Amino acid sequence: MRESSEAPNRVFNNADSFAQAFDEAWIQHEKRDPHHGLDSAAKVELMLQQLADHPFLANEPELARQVAGFRLRLLGLTRSSL
């Protein structure tokens, strides 16, 4: 079974899709502005603003915040819990 070349850009209304989008937004922000000076909480807010049109964030905002916090802890990007 072949996947479409557009497959990586597909967005779904679920936590996995949101986690992938959040990770990508976080990584891209670090690449664009490595000396941004934002603490983790402020950066999470910025990422959530950037991902505002993601269906999971729109439909489950509190759960999306929990997923964001989990991703940061899982990837070791913050010491504090969000």
PDB file with one MODEL, atoms N, CA, C and O in Angstrom:
MODEL        1
ATOM      1  N   MET A   1       0.841  -1.178   0.000  1.00  0.00           N
ATOM      2  CA  MET A   1       0.000   0.000   0.000  1.00  0.00           C
ATOM      3  C   MET A   1       0.885   1.240   0.000  1.00  0.00           C
ATOM      4  O   MET A   1       1.761   1.387   0.853  1.00  0.00           O
ATOM      5  N   ARG A   2       0.658   2.110  -0.938  1.00  0.00           N
ATOM      6  CA  ARG A   2       1.437   3.347  -1.033  1.00  0.00           C
ATOM      7  C   ARG A   2       0.703   4.476  -0.337  1.00  0.00           C
ATOM      8  O   ARG A   2      -0.524   4.572  -0.389  1.00  0.00           O
ATOM      9  N   GLU A   3       1.483   5.331   0.317  1.00  0.00           N
ATOM     10  CA  GLU A   3       0.895   6.513   0.939  1.00  0.00           C
ATOM     11  C   GLU A   3       1.029   7.694  -0.004  1.00  0.00           C
ATOM     12  O   GLU A   3       1.987   7.796  -0.771  1.00  0.00           O
ATOM     13  N   SER A   4       0.078   8.558   0.067  1.00  0.00           N
ATOM     14  CA  SER A   4       0.126   9.784  -0.717  1.00  0.00           C
ATOM     15  C   SER A   4       1.268  10.659  -0.225  1.00  0.00           C
ATOM     16  O   SER A   4       1.623  10.617   0.953  1.00  0.00           O
ATOM     17  N   SER A   5       1.839  11.444  -1.116  1.00  0.00           N
ATOM     18  CA  SER A   5       2.893  12.365  -0.706  1.00  0.00           C
ATOM     19  C   SER A   5       2.355  13.438   0.239  1.00  0.00           C
ATOM     20  O   SER A   5       3.132  14.125   0.902  1.00  0.00           O
ATOM     21  N   GLU A   6       1.039  13.586   0.305  1.00  0.00           N
ATOM     22  CA  GLU A   6       0.427  14.559   1.198  1.00  0.00           C
ATOM     23  C   GLU A   6       0.170  13.984   2.579  1.00  0.00           C
ATOM     24  O   GLU A   6      -0.228  14.726   3.477  1.00  0.00           O
ATOM     25  N   ALA A   7       0.382  12.699   2.784  1.00  0.00           N
ATOM     26  CA  ALA A   7       0.062  12.048   4.049  1.00  0.00           C
ATOM     27  C   ALA A   7       0.666  12.737   5.267  1.00  0.00           C
ATOM     28  O   ALA A   7      -0.035  12.884   6.268  1.00  0.00           O
ATOM     29  N   PRO A   8       1.936  13.171   5.241  1.00  0.00           N
ATOM     30  CA  PRO A   8       2.487  13.809   6.437  1.00  0.00           C
ATOM     31  C   PRO A   8       1.798  15.121   6.809  1.00  0.00           C
ATOM     32  O   PRO A   8       1.889  15.552   7.959  1.00  0.00           O
ATOM     33  N   ASN A   9       1.126  15.753   5.881  1.00  0.00           N
ATOM     34  CA  ASN A   9       0.475  17.029   6.142  1.00  0.00           C
ATOM     35  C   ASN A   9      -0.981  16.889   6.569  1.00  0.00           C
ATOM     36  O   ASN A   9      -1.655  17.890   6.808  1.00  0.00           O
ATOM     37  N   ARG A  10      -1.462  15.676   6.666  1.00  0.00           N
ATOM     38  CA  ARG A  10      -2.859  15.473   7.043  1.00  0.00           C
ATOM     39  C   ARG A  10      -3.040  15.745   8.526  1.00  0.00           C
ATOM     40  O   ARG A  10      -2.161  15.445   9.333  1.00  0.00           O
ATOM     41  N   VAL A  11      -4.176  16.311   8.876  1.00  0.00           N
ATOM     42  CA  VAL A  11      -4.493  16.662  10.254  1.00  0.00           C
ATOM     43  C   VAL A  11      -5.772  15.937  10.644  1.00  0.00           C
ATOM     44  O   VAL A  11      -6.746  15.918   9.892  1.00  0.00           O
ATOM     45  N   PHE A  12      -5.754  15.345  11.825  1.00  0.00           N
ATOM     46  CA  PHE A  12      -6.913  14.608  12.315  1.00  0.00           C
ATOM     47  C   PHE A  12      -7.352  15.171  13.659  1.00  0.00           C
ATOM     48  O   PHE A  12      -6.568  15.806  14.363  1.00  0.00           O
ATOM     49  N   ASN A  13      -8.590  14.937  14.001  1.00  0.00           N
ATOM     50  CA  ASN A  13      -9.146  15.399  15.267  1.00  0.00           C
ATOM     51  C   ASN A  13      -8.867  14.361  16.349  1.00  0.00           C
ATOM     52  O   ASN A  13      -9.786  13.730  16.871  1.00  0.00           O
ATOM     53  N   ASN A  14      -7.580  14.190  16.681  1.00  0.00           N
ATOM     54  CA  ASN A  14      -7.219  13.284  17.766  1.00  0.00           C
ATOM     55  C   ASN A  14      -5.926  13.749  18.426  1.00  0.00           C
ATOM     56  O   ASN A  14      -5.209  14.599  17.898  1.00  0.00           O
ATOM     57  N   ALA A  15      -5.646  13.173  19.587  1.00  0.00           N
ATOM     58  CA  ALA A  15      -4.484  13.594  20.375  1.00  0.00           C
ATOM     59  C   ALA A  15      -3.169  13.309  19.667  1.00  0.00           C
ATOM     60  O   ALA A  15      -2.235  14.105  19.764  1.00  0.00           O
ATOM     61  N   ASP A  16      -3.076  12.193  18.959  1.00  0.00           N
ATOM     62  CA  ASP A  16      -1.830  11.865  18.260  1.00  0.00           C
ATOM     63  C   ASP A  16      -1.505  12.901  17.191  1.00  0.00           C
ATOM     64  O   ASP A  16      -0.362  13.343  17.078  1.00  0.00           O
ATOM     65  N   SER A  17      -2.490  13.280  16.421  1.00  0.00           N
ATOM     66  CA  SER A  17      -2.287  14.284  15.383  1.00  0.00           C
ATOM     67  C   SER A  17      -1.879  15.618  16.006  1.00  0.00           C
ATOM     68  O   SER A  17      -0.987  16.299  15.501  1.00  0.00           O
ATOM     69  N   PHE A  18      -2.537  15.984  17.105  1.00  0.00           N
ATOM     70  CA  PHE A  18      -2.182  17.229  17.779  1.00  0.00           C
ATOM     71  C   PHE A  18      -0.766  17.158  18.338  1.00  0.00           C
ATOM     72  O   PHE A  18      -0.009  18.122  18.222  1.00  0.00           O
ATOM     73  N   ALA A  19      -0.400  16.036  18.939  1.00  0.00           N
ATOM     74  CA  ALA A  19       0.949  15.883  19.502  1.00  0.00           C
ATOM     75  C   ALA A  19       2.007  16.051  18.423  1.00  0.00           C
ATOM     76  O   ALA A  19       3.028  16.702  18.648  1.00  0.00           O
ATOM     77  N   GLN A  20       1.773  15.475  17.267  1.00  0.00           N
ATOM     78  CA  GLN A  20       2.731  15.608  16.167  1.00  0.00           C
ATOM     79  C   GLN A  20       2.838  17.062  15.715  1.00  0.00           C
ATOM     80  O   GLN A  20       3.935  17.567  15.480  1.00  0.00           O
ATOM     81  N   ALA A  21       1.701  17.725  15.597  1.00  0.00           N
ATOM     82  CA  ALA A  21       1.703  19.132  15.177  1.00  0.00           C
ATOM     83  C   ALA A  21       2.379  20.008  16.227  1.00  0.00           C
ATOM     84  O   ALA A  21       3.127  20.926  15.888  1.00  0.00           O
ATOM     85  N   PHE A  22       2.118  19.726  17.498  1.00  0.00           N
ATOM     86  CA  PHE A  22       2.728  20.491  18.582  1.00  0.00           C
ATOM     87  C   PHE A  22       4.243  20.316  18.574  1.00  0.00           C
ATOM     88  O   PHE A  22       4.986  21.293  18.662  1.00  0.00           O
ATOM     89  N   ASP A  23       4.695  19.070  18.467  1.00  0.00           N
ATOM     90  CA  ASP A  23       6.142  18.799  18.425  1.00  0.00           C
ATOM     91  C   ASP A  23       6.799  19.549  17.269  1.00  0.00           C
ATOM     92  O   ASP A  23       7.848  20.171  17.437  1.00  0.00           O
ATOM     93  N   GLU A  24       6.177  19.483  16.106  1.00  0.00           N
ATOM     94  CA  GLU A  24       6.741  20.139  14.923  1.00  0.00           C
ATOM     95  C   GLU A  24       6.787  21.654  15.109  1.00  0.00           C
ATOM     96  O   GLU A  24       7.781  22.291  14.761  1.00  0.00           O
ATOM     97  N   ALA A  25       5.718  22.235  15.654  1.00  0.00           N
ATOM     98  CA  ALA A  25       5.700  23.679  15.894  1.00  0.00           C
ATOM     99  C   ALA A  25       6.792  24.072  16.888  1.00  0.00           C
ATOM    100  O   ALA A  25       7.468  25.083  16.703  1.00  0.00           O
ATOM    101  N   TRP A  26       6.961  23.277  17.935  1.00  0.00           N
ATOM    102  CA  TRP A  26       7.980  23.560  18.955  1.00  0.00           C
ATOM    103  C   TRP A  26       9.378  23.520  18.339  1.00  0.00           C
ATOM    104  O   TRP A  26      10.182  24.429  18.545  1.00  0.00           O
ATOM    105  N   ILE A  27       9.655  22.467  17.588  1.00  0.00           N
ATOM    106  CA  ILE A  27      10.971  22.287  16.963  1.00  0.00           C
ATOM    107  C   ILE A  27      11.252  23.404  15.961  1.00  0.00           C
ATOM    108  O   ILE A  27      12.350  23.962  15.944  1.00  0.00           O
ATOM    109  N   GLN A  28      10.263  23.732  15.127  1.00  0.00           N
ATOM    110  CA  GLN A  28      10.451  24.796  14.141  1.00  0.00           C
ATOM    111  C   GLN A  28      10.707  26.138  14.818  1.00  0.00           C
ATOM    112  O   GLN A  28      11.526  26.926  14.346  1.00  0.00           O
ATOM    113  N   HIS A  29      10.014  26.399  15.915  1.00  0.00           N
ATOM    114  CA  HIS A  29      10.239  27.651  16.644  1.00  0.00           C
ATOM    115  C   HIS A  29      11.662  27.693  17.194  1.00  0.00           C
ATOM    116  O   HIS A  29      12.317  28.733  17.129  1.00  0.00           O
ATOM    117  N   GLU A  30      12.142  26.588  17.727  1.00  0.00           N
ATOM    118  CA  GLU A  30      13.517  26.533  18.244  1.00  0.00           C
ATOM    119  C   GLU A  30      14.536  26.773  17.133  1.00  0.00           C
ATOM    120  O   GLU A  30      15.555  27.428  17.352  1.00  0.00           O
ATOM    121  N   LYS A  31      14.265  26.245  15.948  1.00  0.00           N
ATOM    122  CA  LYS A  31      15.178  26.446  14.817  1.00  0.00           C
ATOM    123  C   LYS A  31      15.165  27.897  14.347  1.00  0.00           C
ATOM    124  O   LYS A  31      16.215  28.468  14.053  1.00  0.00           O
ATOM    125  N   ARG A  32      13.964  28.496  14.275  1.00  0.00           N
ATOM    126  CA  ARG A  32      13.821  29.877  13.801  1.00  0.00           C
ATOM    127  C   ARG A  32      14.383  30.892  14.783  1.00  0.00           C
ATOM    128  O   ARG A  32      15.014  31.872  14.386  1.00  0.00           O
ATOM    129  N   ASP A  33      14.147  30.651  16.076  1.00  0.00           N
ATOM    130  CA  ASP A  33      14.505  31.649  17.087  1.00  0.00           C
ATOM    131  C   ASP A  33      15.052  30.963  18.339  1.00  0.00           C
ATOM    132  O   ASP A  33      14.376  30.915  19.366  1.00  0.00           O
ATOM    133  N   PRO A  34      16.277  30.431  18.256  1.00  0.00           N
ATOM    134  CA  PRO A  34      16.823  29.666  19.383  1.00  0.00           C
ATOM    135  C   PRO A  34      17.048  30.500  20.648  1.00  0.00           C
ATOM    136  O   PRO A  34      17.158  29.937  21.737  1.00  0.00           O
ATOM    137  N   HIS A  35      17.117  31.798  20.530  1.00  0.00           N
ATOM    138  CA  HIS A  35      17.354  32.668  21.689  1.00  0.00           C
ATOM    139  C   HIS A  35      16.110  33.490  22.019  1.00  0.00           C
ATOM    140  O   HIS A  35      16.212  34.669  22.360  1.00  0.00           O
ATOM    141  N   HIS A  36      14.947  32.871  21.919  1.00  0.00           N
ATOM    142  CA  HIS A  36      13.677  33.572  22.095  1.00  0.00           C
ATOM    143  C   HIS A  36      13.456  34.072  23.512  1.00  0.00           C
ATOM    144  O   HIS A  36      12.750  35.064  23.692  1.00  0.00           O
ATOM    145  N   GLY A  37      14.019  33.443  24.513  1.00  0.00           N
ATOM    146  CA  GLY A  37      13.887  33.899  25.890  1.00  0.00           C
ATOM    147  C   GLY A  37      12.560  33.590  26.558  1.00  0.00           C
ATOM    148  O   GLY A  37      12.313  34.054  27.671  1.00  0.00           O
ATOM    149  N   LEU A  38      11.702  32.821  25.910  1.00  0.00           N
ATOM    150  CA  LEU A  38      10.415  32.463  26.503  1.00  0.00           C
ATOM    151  C   LEU A  38      10.596  31.307  27.477  1.00  0.00           C
ATOM    152  O   LEU A  38      11.379  30.391  27.224  1.00  0.00           O
ATOM    153  N   ASP A  39       9.862  31.353  28.603  1.00  0.00           N
ATOM    154  CA  ASP A  39       9.857  30.175  29.457  1.00  0.00           C
ATOM    155  C   ASP A  39       8.896  29.158  28.837  1.00  0.00           C
ATOM    156  O   ASP A  39       8.175  29.471  27.890  1.00  0.00           O
ATOM    157  N   SER A  40       8.897  27.954  29.376  1.00  0.00           N
ATOM    158  CA  SER A  40       8.091  26.882  28.775  1.00  0.00           C
ATOM    159  C   SER A  40       6.610  27.228  28.708  1.00  0.00           C
ATOM    160  O   SER A  40       5.953  26.963  27.702  1.00  0.00           O
ATOM    161  N   ALA A  41       6.082  27.820  29.781  1.00  0.00           N
ATOM    162  CA  ALA A  41       4.651  28.147  29.807  1.00  0.00           C
ATOM    163  C   ALA A  41       4.296  29.162  28.726  1.00  0.00           C
ATOM    164  O   ALA A  41       3.280  29.017  28.046  1.00  0.00           O
ATOM    165  N   ALA A  42       5.122  30.182  28.566  1.00  0.00           N
ATOM    166  CA  ALA A  42       4.860  31.196  27.539  1.00  0.00           C
ATOM    167  C   ALA A  42       4.982  30.599  26.147  1.00  0.00           C
ATOM    168  O   ALA A  42       4.213  30.936  25.247  1.00  0.00           O
ATOM    169  N   LYS A  43       5.949  29.715  25.978  1.00  0.00           N
ATOM    170  CA  LYS A  43       6.126  29.101  24.664  1.00  0.00           C
ATOM    171  C   LYS A  43       4.964  28.163  24.338  1.00  0.00           C
ATOM    172  O   LYS A  43       4.533  28.090  23.187  1.00  0.00           O
ATOM    173  N   VAL A  44       4.456  27.450  25.339  1.00  0.00           N
ATOM    174  CA  VAL A  44       3.281  26.605  25.112  1.00  0.00           C
ATOM    175  C   VAL A  44       2.127  27.469  24.632  1.00  0.00           C
ATOM    176  O   VAL A  44       1.437  27.105  23.680  1.00  0.00           O
ATOM    177  N   GLU A  45       1.908  28.609  25.277  1.00  0.00           N
ATOM    178  CA  GLU A  45       0.825  29.505  24.855  1.00  0.00           C
ATOM    179  C   GLU A  45       1.016  29.950  23.412  1.00  0.00           C
ATOM    180  O   GLU A  45       0.057  30.000  22.642  1.00  0.00           O
ATOM    181  N   LEU A  46       2.247  30.272  23.046  1.00  0.00           N
ATOM    182  CA  LEU A  46       2.544  30.675  21.671  1.00  0.00           C
ATOM    183  C   LEU A  46       2.254  29.535  20.699  1.00  0.00           C
ATOM    184  O   LEU A  46       1.681  29.759  19.633  1.00  0.00           O
ATOM    185  N   MET A  47       2.647  28.314  21.062  1.00  0.00           N
ATOM    186  CA  MET A  47       2.406  27.166  20.188  1.00  0.00           C
ATOM    187  C   MET A  47       0.903  26.914  20.040  1.00  0.00           C
ATOM    188  O   MET A  47       0.427  26.596  18.951  1.00  0.00           O
ATOM    189  N   LEU A  48       0.164  27.059  21.139  1.00  0.00           N
ATOM    190  CA  LEU A  48      -1.284  26.863  21.067  1.00  0.00           C
ATOM    191  C   LEU A  48      -1.930  27.918  20.170  1.00  0.00           C
ATOM    192  O   LEU A  48      -2.880  27.618  19.447  1.00  0.00           O
ATOM    193  N   GLN A  49      -1.423  29.145  20.214  1.00  0.00           N
ATOM    194  CA  GLN A  49      -1.934  30.182  19.312  1.00  0.00           C
ATOM    195  C   GLN A  49      -1.649  29.812  17.861  1.00  0.00           C
ATOM    196  O   GLN A  49      -2.507  29.974  16.993  1.00  0.00           O
ATOM    197  N   GLN A  50      -0.446  29.316  17.603  1.00  0.00           N
ATOM    198  CA  GLN A  50      -0.080  28.941  16.237  1.00  0.00           C
ATOM    199  C   GLN A  50      -0.903  27.758  15.732  1.00  0.00           C
ATOM    200  O   GLN A  50      -1.156  27.635  14.534  1.00  0.00           O
ATOM    201  N   LEU A  51      -1.316  26.895  16.651  1.00  0.00           N
ATOM    202  CA  LEU A  51      -2.070  25.700  16.270  1.00  0.00           C
ATOM    203  C   LEU A  51      -3.574  25.872  16.479  1.00  0.00           C
ATOM    204  O   LEU A  51      -4.309  24.885  16.515  1.00  0.00           O
ATOM    205  N   ALA A  52      -4.031  27.098  16.616  1.00  0.00           N
ATOM    206  CA  ALA A  52      -5.435  27.370  16.944  1.00  0.00           C
ATOM    207  C   ALA A  52      -6.419  26.716  15.983  1.00  0.00           C
ATOM    208  O   ALA A  52      -7.545  26.411  16.377  1.00  0.00           O
ATOM    209  N   ASP A  53      -6.026  26.495  14.741  1.00  0.00           N
ATOM    210  CA  ASP A  53      -6.952  25.894  13.777  1.00  0.00           C
ATOM    211  C   ASP A  53      -6.900  24.366  13.774  1.00  0.00           C
ATOM    212  O   ASP A  53      -7.601  23.731  12.986  1.00  0.00           O
ATOM    213  N   HIS A  54      -6.080  23.768  14.641  1.00  0.00           N
ATOM    214  CA  HIS A  54      -6.041  22.303  14.697  1.00  0.00           C
ATOM    215  C   HIS A  54      -7.358  21.813  15.297  1.00  0.00           C
ATOM    216  O   HIS A  54      -7.772  22.316  16.341  1.00  0.00           O
ATOM    217  N   PRO A  55      -8.027  20.847  14.667  1.00  0.00           N
ATOM    218  CA  PRO A  55      -9.349  20.425  15.141  1.00  0.00           C
ATOM    219  C   PRO A  55      -9.363  19.881  16.568  1.00  0.00           C
ATOM    220  O   PRO A  55     -10.338  20.091  17.289  1.00  0.00           O
ATOM    221  N   PHE A  56      -8.313  19.192  16.989  1.00  0.00           N
ATOM    222  CA  PHE A  56      -8.289  18.657  18.354  1.00  0.00           C
ATOM    223  C   PHE A  56      -8.220  19.790  19.373  1.00  0.00           C
ATOM    224  O   PHE A  56      -8.909  19.745  20.392  1.00  0.00           O
ATOM    225  N   LEU A  57      -7.413  20.786  19.114  1.00  0.00           N
ATOM    226  CA  LEU A  57      -7.317  21.940  20.017  1.00  0.00           C
ATOM    227  C   LEU A  57      -8.641  22.698  20.045  1.00  0.00           C
ATOM    228  O   LEU A  57      -9.080  23.140  21.107  1.00  0.00           O
ATOM    229  N   ALA A  58      -9.269  22.847  18.901  1.00  0.00           N
ATOM    230  CA  ALA A  58     -10.549  23.562  18.836  1.00  0.00           C
ATOM    231  C   ALA A  58     -11.648  22.825  19.599  1.00  0.00           C
ATOM    232  O   ALA A  58     -12.473  23.456  20.260  1.00  0.00           O
ATOM    233  N   ASN A  59     -11.664  21.495  19.511  1.00  0.00           N
ATOM    234  CA  ASN A  59     -12.728  20.702  20.130  1.00  0.00           C
ATOM    235  C   ASN A  59     -12.439  20.281  21.563  1.00  0.00           C
ATOM    236  O   ASN A  59     -13.366  20.087  22.350  1.00  0.00           O
ATOM    237  N   GLU A  60     -11.175  20.139  21.909  1.00  0.00           N
ATOM    238  CA  GLU A  60     -10.786  19.661  23.243  1.00  0.00           C
ATOM    239  C   GLU A  60      -9.639  20.510  23.800  1.00  0.00           C
ATOM    240  O   GLU A  60      -8.542  19.990  24.004  1.00  0.00           O
ATOM    241  N   PRO A  61      -9.866  21.795  24.048  1.00  0.00           N
ATOM    242  CA  PRO A  61      -8.753  22.669  24.442  1.00  0.00           C
ATOM    243  C   PRO A  61      -8.034  22.242  25.722  1.00  0.00           C
ATOM    244  O   PRO A  61      -6.807  22.311  25.784  1.00  0.00           O
ATOM    245  N   GLU A  62      -8.763  21.807  26.729  1.00  0.00           N
ATOM    246  CA  GLU A  62      -8.101  21.398  27.977  1.00  0.00           C
ATOM    247  C   GLU A  62      -7.289  20.123  27.781  1.00  0.00           C
ATOM    248  O   GLU A  62      -6.178  20.004  28.298  1.00  0.00           O
ATOM    249  N   LEU A  63      -7.836  19.187  27.047  1.00  0.00           N
ATOM    250  CA  LEU A  63      -7.106  17.950  26.773  1.00  0.00           C
ATOM    251  C   LEU A  63      -5.880  18.235  25.903  1.00  0.00           C
ATOM    252  O   LEU A  63      -4.832  17.615  26.086  1.00  0.00           O
ATOM    253  N   ALA A  64      -6.004  19.159  24.969  1.00  0.00           N
ATOM    254  CA  ALA A  64      -4.864  19.535  24.130  1.00  0.00           C
ATOM    255  C   ALA A  64      -3.749  20.136  24.984  1.00  0.00           C
ATOM    256  O   ALA A  64      -2.573  19.871  24.738  1.00  0.00           O
ATOM    257  N   ARG A  65      -4.106  20.937  25.978  1.00  0.00           N
ATOM    258  CA  ARG A  65      -3.100  21.487  26.896  1.00  0.00           C
ATOM    259  C   ARG A  65      -2.404  20.366  27.664  1.00  0.00           C
ATOM    260  O   ARG A  65      -1.192  20.408  27.880  1.00  0.00           O
ATOM    261  N   GLN A  66      -3.171  19.379  28.068  1.00  0.00           N
ATOM    262  CA  GLN A  66      -2.577  18.243  28.775  1.00  0.00           C
ATOM    263  C   GLN A  66      -1.618  17.483  27.864  1.00  0.00           C
ATOM    264  O   GLN A  66      -0.545  17.063  28.298  1.00  0.00           O
ATOM    265  N   VAL A  67      -2.000  17.310  26.620  1.00  0.00           N
ATOM    266  CA  VAL A  67      -1.129  16.639  25.649  1.00  0.00           C
ATOM    267  C   VAL A  67       0.153  17.445  25.467  1.00  0.00           C
ATOM    268  O   VAL A  67       1.241  16.871  25.417  1.00  0.00           O
ATOM    269  N   ALA A  68       0.037  18.759  25.369  1.00  0.00           N
ATOM    270  CA  ALA A  68       1.224  19.609  25.218  1.00  0.00           C
ATOM    271  C   ALA A  68       2.158  19.434  26.413  1.00  0.00           C
ATOM    272  O   ALA A  68       3.364  19.263  26.236  1.00  0.00           O
ATOM    273  N   GLY A  69       1.619  19.474  27.610  1.00  0.00           N
ATOM    274  CA  GLY A  69       2.432  19.282  28.808  1.00  0.00           C
ATOM    275  C   GLY A  69       3.081  17.915  28.844  1.00  0.00           C
ATOM    276  O   GLY A  69       4.245  17.781  29.222  1.00  0.00           O
ATOM    277  N   PHE A  70       2.329  16.901  28.450  1.00  0.00           N
ATOM    278  CA  PHE A  70       2.873  15.547  28.404  1.00  0.00           C
ATOM    279  C   PHE A  70       4.027  15.456  27.411  1.00  0.00           C
ATOM    280  O   PHE A  70       5.055  14.845  27.703  1.00  0.00           O
ATOM    281  N   ARG A  71       3.857  16.057  26.248  1.00  0.00           N
ATOM    282  CA  ARG A  71       4.923  16.015  25.235  1.00  0.00           C
ATOM    283  C   ARG A  71       6.196  16.676  25.757  1.00  0.00           C
ATOM    284  O   ARG A  71       7.296  16.168  25.536  1.00  0.00           O
ATOM    285  N   LEU A  72       6.052  17.795  26.443  1.00  0.00           N
ATOM    286  CA  LEU A  72       7.229  18.480  26.976  1.00  0.00           C
ATOM    287  C   LEU A  72       7.945  17.615  28.007  1.00  0.00           C
ATOM    288  O   LEU A  72       9.173  17.524  28.006  1.00  0.00           O
ATOM    289  N   ARG A  73       7.178  16.984  28.880  1.00  0.00           N
ATOM    290  CA  ARG A  73       7.795  16.101  29.878  1.00  0.00           C
ATOM    291  C   ARG A  73       8.409  14.880  29.213  1.00  0.00           C
ATOM    292  O   ARG A  73       9.511  14.466  29.571  1.00  0.00           O
ATOM    293  N   LEU A  74       7.708  14.303  28.252  1.00  0.00           N
ATOM    294  CA  LEU A  74       8.198  13.115  27.561  1.00  0.00           C
ATOM    295  C   LEU A  74       9.504  13.397  26.833  1.00  0.00           C
ATOM    296  O   LEU A  74      10.424  12.579  26.854  1.00  0.00           O
ATOM    297  N   LEU A  75       9.580  14.544  26.197  1.00  0.00           N
ATOM    298  CA  LEU A  75      10.762  14.903  25.420  1.00  0.00           C
ATOM    299  C   LEU A  75      11.833  15.599  26.258  1.00  0.00           C
ATOM    300  O   LEU A  75      12.900  15.944  25.749  1.00  0.00           O
ATOM    301  N   GLY A  76      11.545  15.804  27.550  1.00  0.00           N
ATOM    302  CA  GLY A  76      12.516  16.430  28.436  1.00  0.00           C
ATOM    303  C   GLY A  76      12.761  17.896  28.139  1.00  0.00           C
ATOM    304  O   GLY A  76      13.870  18.390  28.337  1.00  0.00           O
ATOM    305  N   LEU A  77      11.744  18.596  27.667  1.00  0.00           N
ATOM    306  CA  LEU A  77      11.909  19.996  27.288  1.00  0.00           C
ATOM    307  C   LEU A  77      11.611  20.960  28.426  1.00  0.00           C
ATOM    308  O   LEU A  77      11.861  22.160  28.304  1.00  0.00           O
ATOM    309  N   THR A  78      11.082  20.452  29.522  1.00  0.00           N
ATOM    310  CA  THR A  78      10.803  21.304  30.671  1.00  0.00           C
ATOM    311  C   THR A  78      10.928  20.488  31.943  1.00  0.00           C
ATOM    312  O   THR A  78      10.715  19.276  31.940  1.00  0.00           O
ATOM    313  N   ARG A  79      11.269  21.151  33.013  1.00  0.00           N
ATOM    314  CA  ARG A  79      11.378  20.478  34.308  1.00  0.00           C
ATOM    315  C   ARG A  79      10.077  20.595  35.087  1.00  0.00           C
ATOM    316  O   ARG A  79       9.805  19.783  35.972  1.00  0.00           O
ATOM    317  N   SER A  80       9.287  21.586  34.767  1.00  0.00           N
ATOM    318  CA  SER A  80       8.063  21.813  35.529  1.00  0.00           C
ATOM    319  C   SER A  80       6.857  21.240  34.804  1.00  0.00           C
ATOM    320  O   SER A  80       6.852  21.111  33.580  1.00  0.00           O
ATOM    321  N   SER A  81       5.865  20.908  35.557  1.00  0.00           N
ATOM    322  CA  SER A  81       4.613  20.403  34.995  1.00  0.00           C
ATOM    323  C   SER A  81       3.753  21.576  34.562  1.00  0.00           C
ATOM    324  O   SER A  81       3.688  22.593  35.251  1.00  0.00           O
ATOM    325  N   LEU A  82       3.094  21.434  33.423  1.00  0.00           N
ATOM    326  CA  LEU A  82       2.224  22.509  32.930  1.00  0.00           C
ATOM    327  C   LEU A  82       0.809  22.274  33.375  1.00  0.00           C
ATOM    328  O   LEU A  82      -0.077  23.070  33.061  1.00  0.00           O
TER     329      LEU A  82
ENDMDL
END
